[in-house]
Amino acid sequence: MTERVPSDHATVDSHRVHLETVGRTGRPRVPLPDALDHDPEELLRLSLEGDEAHAQVTADLRGEPGVEGAYPDAQLARAGEGENRLAAWLDRHGLGEGDPLLFDVVTAGYQYGLRRPGERVVYDAVEAPDDGLADIAEKFG
């Protein structure tokens, strides 16, 4: 079941993070808030101010989790192929290293949102799939 939830709703937990870059490549990287527990290789649903995408959690050289890209579907996110919607979104808004972002927890462990401070977004909150179904989908996806 899908429910529409605004970013300022009491059920949405917002965390302030600052945009980073990856080494000399200059690729953007969004660190995950310390309060969240995510493992590298984990897939997340990530809304970029309403633009739905999928992202794979990666670890930096310190082992800290973050997201370096957001893609149209889970398979492309795993492969890091196709249009990187995160990079496009950051470019569209002129965001760069050190800029603040808000990382919203829409559905803990499954769905998150990224937005600029001061922006209000309405998310289509989706329940996390059953673990058994997710495992089956992972094998075929």
C-alpha positions as CSV (number, residue, x, y, z in Angstrom):
1,M,0.0,0.0,0.0
2,T,1.3,3.5,-0.9
3,E,0.7,6.5,1.3
4,R,1.7,10.1,0.6
5,V,3.8,11.5,3.4
6,P,5.3,15.0,3.5
7,S,8.9,15.5,4.5
8,D,7.9,17.5,7.5
9,H,5.5,14.8,8.8
10,A,6.3,13.4,12.3
11,T,6.9,9.9,10.9
12,V,9.8,11.2,8.6
13,D,13.1,11.3,10.4
14,S,15.5,13.9,8.8
15,H,19.3,13.9,9.1
16,R,21.6,16.7,7.9
17,V,24.5,15.5,5.9
18,H,27.2,17.2,3.7
19,L,28.0,16.3,0.2
20,E,31.4,14.7,-0.3
21,T,33.5,13.8,-3.3
22,V,35.3,10.5,-4.0
23,G,39.1,11.1,-4.1
24,R,40.5,12.8,-7.1
25,T,37.6,11.7,-9.4
26,G,35.4,14.4,-8.0
27,R,32.4,12.0,-8.2
28,P,29.7,13.1,-5.7
29,R,29.1,11.0,-2.6
30,V,26.3,11.3,0.0
31,P,27.4,9.9,3.4
32,L,24.7,8.1,5.2
33,P,23.8,9.5,8.6
34,D,25.6,7.8,11.6
35,A,22.3,7.0,13.2
36,L,21.4,4.6,10.3
37,D,22.9,1.1,10.0
38,H,23.5,0.1,6.4
39,D,25.9,-2.4,5.0
40,P,27.8,-1.9,1.7
41,E,26.1,-3.6,-1.2
42,E,22.7,-2.9,0.4
43,L,20.1,-1.5,-2.1
44,L,17.9,1.4,-1.1
45,R,14.9,3.2,-2.7
46,L,16.0,6.8,-2.9
47,S,13.8,9.8,-3.8
48,L,15.6,12.8,-5.1
49,E,13.0,15.5,-4.3
50,G,10.3,13.3,-5.7
51,D,12.3,11.6,-8.5
52,E,12.3,7.9,-7.5
53,A,15.5,6.0,-8.0
54,H,17.5,3.1,-6.5
55,A,20.9,3.3,-4.9
56,Q,23.5,0.9,-3.7
57,V,25.3,1.6,-0.4
58,T,29.1,1.7,-0.8
59,A,31.9,2.1,1.7
60,D,34.6,4.8,1.5
61,L,38.3,4.2,2.4
62,R,37.4,4.6,6.1
63,G,34.6,2.0,5.8
64,E,31.9,4.6,6.2
65,P,28.7,4.0,4.2
66,G,27.4,6.3,1.6
67,V,25.7,6.6,-1.8
68,E,27.6,7.5,-5.0
69,G,24.8,7.2,-7.5
70,A,21.1,6.7,-8.0
71,Y,19.7,4.8,-11.0
72,P,16.3,4.1,-12.6
73,D,16.1,0.5,-11.3
74,A,17.7,-1.9,-8.8
75,Q,19.6,-3.9,-11.5
76,L,21.3,-0.7,-12.8
77,A,22.0,0.4,-9.3
78,R,23.8,-2.8,-8.6
79,A,25.9,-2.5,-11.8
80,G,26.4,1.3,-11.5
81,E,25.3,1.6,-15.1
82,G,22.9,4.0,-16.9
83,E,21.9,7.5,-16.0
84,N,23.2,8.5,-12.6
85,R,20.2,10.5,-11.4
86,L,22.0,11.6,-8.2
87,A,24.8,13.4,-10.3
88,A,22.2,14.9,-12.6
89,W,20.1,16.2,-9.6
90,L,23.1,17.7,-7.9
91,D,24.2,19.4,-11.2
92,R,20.7,20.7,-11.8
93,H,20.7,22.5,-8.4
94,G,24.4,23.5,-8.5
95,L,25.3,21.5,-5.4
96,G,28.9,20.6,-4.7
97,E,31.3,19.3,-2.1
98,G,30.5,20.5,1.4
99,D,26.9,21.6,0.6
100,P,24.3,20.5,3.2
101,L,21.5,18.0,2.3
102,L,18.7,16.5,4.2
103,F,18.5,12.7,4.2
104,D,15.0,11.6,5.1
105,V,14.0,8.2,6.4
106,V,10.6,7.5,4.8
107,T,10.4,3.7,5.5
108,A,13.2,2.6,7.8
109,G,15.6,0.1,6.2
110,Y,14.0,0.5,2.8
111,Q,13.0,4.0,1.5
112,Y,14.8,7.3,1.9
113,G,14.7,10.7,0.4
114,L,17.3,13.3,-0.4
115,R,16.4,17.0,-0.5
116,R,17.9,20.5,-0.2
117,P,17.4,22.3,3.1
118,G,14.3,24.4,3.1
119,E,12.6,22.2,0.4
120,R,9.4,20.4,1.3
121,V,8.8,17.1,-0.5
122,V,5.8,14.8,-0.5
123,Y,6.9,11.2,-0.7
124,D,5.0,8.1,-2.0
125,A,5.8,6.0,1.1
126,V,6.1,2.3,0.2
127,E,6.2,-0.6,2.6
128,A,9.3,-2.7,2.5
129,P,8.7,-6.0,0.7
130,D,8.5,-9.3,2.7
131,D,12.1,-10.6,3.3
132,G,11.3,-13.9,1.6
133,L,10.0,-12.1,-1.5
134,A,12.9,-9.8,-1.5
135,D,15.4,-12.7,-1.4
136,I,13.6,-14.4,-4.4
137,A,13.6,-11.1,-6.4
138,E,17.3,-10.6,-5.6
139,K,18.1,-14.0,-7.2
140,F,16.3,-13.1,-10.4
141,G,17.0,-9.4,-10.5
